[in-house]
């Protein structure tokens, strides 16, 4: 009789465990963590990094490197100045900094762009803002809701081809 009770007890426990595991396996799974949209402010700058050398220490590139994909007519964003009377030569490039901005879909994004170098710039934020003009020393503020996921360009049409940044808007769960 004791062994029958033990068997029944074990069987009852097995049935309870089986039922519990069945309930657990059919219970709804928690969904991925939802990302709450936030307000993001990104400070940017128009920059003109330059390097100077003297022909006595570093010869001027000869022939001058010209990228076939960057015609001279649109290379205002890169410059190679030939040696002056003292033999000093300079290479210059224009850029937007930071070069990559990552936000989530739904975020309210404010770009604060300071004109540090370059007399003026015509800036476009693809898909999110109208093209605008800015001068050195000026701070422009552009605010938008990041409502489209993808990779979008921010560029200066005054200094192509390299004065660009990427705005990455991530899809949220």
Backbone torsions as a table, in degrees:
resi	resn	phi	psi	omega
1	UNK	NA	-40.7	178.3
2	UNK	-62.7	-38.3	-179.7
3	UNK	-70.8	-31.2	177.6
4	UNK	-67.8	-42.0	177.7
5	UNK	-63.4	-38.9	178.9
6	UNK	-65.0	-40.8	179.6
7	UNK	-66.1	-43.7	179.3
8	UNK	-64.1	-38.7	178.4
9	UNK	-64.3	-45.7	179.1
10	UNK	-63.5	-41.2	179.3
11	UNK	-64.1	-41.9	179.2
12	UNK	-63.3	-42.8	178.2
13	UNK	-63.0	-41.4	179.4
14	UNK	-62.8	-41.1	179.3
15	UNK	-66.2	-41.6	179.3
16	UNK	-63.4	-44.7	178.9
17	UNK	-63.5	-41.2	179.1
18	UNK	-63.5	-43.9	179.2
19	UNK	-63.8	-41.0	179.5
20	UNK	-63.5	-42.0	-179.9
21	UNK	-68.7	-32.4	176.9
22	UNK	-66.6	-42.1	177.9
23	UNK	-62.4	-44.1	-179.9
24	UNK	-63.4	-41.5	-176.3
25	UNK	-70.3	-25.0	178.8
26	UNK	-99.2	0.3	177.1
27	UNK	-71.1	144.9	178.3
28	UNK	-63.8	138.0	178.3
29	UNK	-78.8	145.3	175.2
30	UNK	-65.0	139.7	-179.7
31	UNK	-76.6	168.2	177.6
32	UNK	-59.6	152.5	-179.9
33	UNK	-60.9	127.7	178.2
34	UNK	-81.7	133.7	179.0
35	UNK	-90.7	123.6	178.4
36	UNK	-82.3	127.3	177.7
37	UNK	-57.9	144.7	-179.9
38	UNK	-130.0	167.3	172.1
39	UNK	-91.3	125.2	-179.6
40	UNK	-120.4	133.5	174.3
41	UNK	-116.0	125.1	-179.8
42	UNK	-117.9	121.9	176.6
43	UNK	-88.3	128.5	179.4
44	UNK	-123.9	164.2	177.3
45	UNK	-143.8	147.5	170.7
46	UNK	-90.8	119.4	-174.5
47	UNK	-120.6	155.9	178.8
48	UNK	-134.5	73.8	176.2
49	UNK	-63.1	139.0	-179.0
50	UNK	-139.0	147.0	175.5
51	UNK	-125.4	137.7	-179.6
52	UNK	-120.1	140.6	176.8
53	UNK	-140.1	166.8	176.6
54	UNK	-118.3	141.1	-175.8
55	UNK	-60.0	-22.4	177.8
56	UNK	-70.7	-31.1	-179.8
57	UNK	-96.9	-36.8	-179.4
58	UNK	-139.2	117.7	179.8
59	UNK	-65.6	146.7	175.0
60	UNK	-65.4	136.0	-179.0
61	UNK	-56.3	128.0	178.8
62	UNK	-139.4	118.6	-1.5
63	UNK	-72.7	159.2	179.2
64	UNK	-63.2	126.4	-179.3
65	UNK	-69.0	125.6	177.2
66	UNK	-127.9	123.7	179.5
67	UNK	-78.1	125.3	-179.0
68	UNK	-61.5	-26.0	-179.5
69	UNK	-83.0	-8.3	-178.9
70	UNK	-119.6	87.9	179.7
71	UNK	-59.8	149.2	-178.7
72	UNK	-55.3	-31.6	-176.2
73	UNK	-66.0	-22.5	-178.8
74	UNK	-117.6	19.5	-176.5
75	UNK	-100.2	37.0	178.9
76	UNK	-68.6	-15.9	-179.3
77	UNK	-86.0	-6.5	177.5
78	UNK	-136.3	140.8	-178.5
79	UNK	-146.6	143.6	174.0
80	UNK	-126.8	106.5	-177.8
81	UNK	-87.3	127.6	-179.5
82	UNK	-66.5	163.3	-178.8
83	UNK	-56.9	140.1	174.9
84	UNK	-87.9	-170.6	-176.9
85	UNK	-60.6	-27.1	179.6
86	UNK	-91.4	-1.2	179.0
87	UNK	89.7	8.1	179.0
88	UNK	-84.2	130.0	175.0
89	UNK	-126.4	160.9	-171.1
90	UNK	-141.3	143.5	170.7
91	UNK	-117.0	139.1	-174.0
92	UNK	-135.2	144.5	174.6
93	UNK	-142.2	144.3	174.9
94	UNK	-101.9	145.4	179.2
95	UNK	-153.8	160.1	170.8
96	UNK	-101.3	137.9	-178.5
97	UNK	-131.3	129.7	4.5
98	UNK	-75.2	159.4	-178.6
99	UNK	-83.0	-15.5	179.1
100	UNK	-138.9	131.9	177.2
101	UNK	-125.1	128.8	-179.2
102	UNK	-119.3	124.8	177.8
103	UNK	-134.5	170.9	176.8
104	UNK	-102.1	148.8	175.9
105	UNK	-58.1	133.3	-178.5
106	UNK	100.0	-17.5	179.5
107	UNK	-66.8	148.9	169.5
108	UNK	-93.7	116.8	-173.0
109	UNK	-109.4	131.6	173.3
110	UNK	-120.0	120.3	174.6
111	UNK	-99.2	126.5	174.5
112	UNK	-112.4	108.0	-173.2
113	UNK	-109.0	119.7	179.4
114	UNK	-101.0	126.4	175.8
115	UNK	-78.4	98.3	-178.3
116	UNK	-90.9	-55.0	-179.5
117	UNK	-120.1	159.6	-177.7
118	UNK	86.8	131.2	-176.5
119	UNK	-60.4	-43.0	178.8
120	UNK	-154.2	162.7	-177.3
121	UNK	-145.2	143.8	171.6
122	UNK	-113.1	108.2	-170.4
123	UNK	-107.8	139.2	174.7
124	UNK	-124.6	135.0	172.3
125	UNK	-110.5	99.9	-174.3
126	UNK	-51.7	130.0	174.2
127	UNK	72.1	-7.0	-173.7
128	UNK	-126.5	-20.9	-177.1
129	UNK	-150.0	151.1	174.6
130	UNK	-68.6	151.3	176.0
131	UNK	-61.9	139.7	180.0
132	UNK	-137.3	159.3	-177.9
133	UNK	-108.3	139.9	175.7
134	UNK	-143.7	157.2	-179.2
135	UNK	-116.0	163.9	174.0
136	UNK	-55.3	136.6	179.3
137	UNK	85.6	-7.8	-178.1
138	UNK	-92.6	144.8	175.5
139	UNK	-111.5	118.2	178.1
140	UNK	-104.7	139.8	177.5
141	UNK	-117.4	127.4	178.8
142	UNK	-126.3	122.7	-179.7
143	UNK	-122.1	138.0	179.9
144	UNK	-156.5	160.8	173.1
145	UNK	-94.2	125.9	-179.3
146	UNK	-78.3	83.1	-174.0
147	UNK	-100.1	3.0	178.0
148	UNK	-127.4	124.5	177.8
149	UNK	-78.3	147.8	177.6
150	UNK	145.6	-170.8	177.8
151	UNK	-113.1	123.3	-175.7
152	UNK	-124.5	146.3	-178.4
153	UNK	-94.9	144.7	168.5
154	UNK	-115.7	124.9	-176.6
155	UNK	-145.4	158.6	175.7
156	UNK	-107.3	118.2	-179.8
157	UNK	-79.0	-9.7	176.3
158	UNK	-77.3	-30.7	-175.2
159	UNK	-127.3	58.0	176.8
160	UNK	-74.8	165.0	1.6
161	UNK	-98.2	-4.1	-167.5
162	UNK	-105.9	-1.4	178.7
163	UNK	-85.5	81.7	-172.9
164	UNK	-141.0	159.8	171.4
165	UNK	-144.1	160.6	176.1
166	UNK	-110.1	132.5	172.0
167	UNK	-104.1	115.1	179.7
168	UNK	-105.5	117.3	177.7
169	UNK	-107.1	111.4	-176.8
170	UNK	-84.1	140.1	173.4
171	UNK	-67.4	138.7	-179.5
172	UNK	-105.4	149.4	-179.6
173	UNK	-66.4	NA	NA
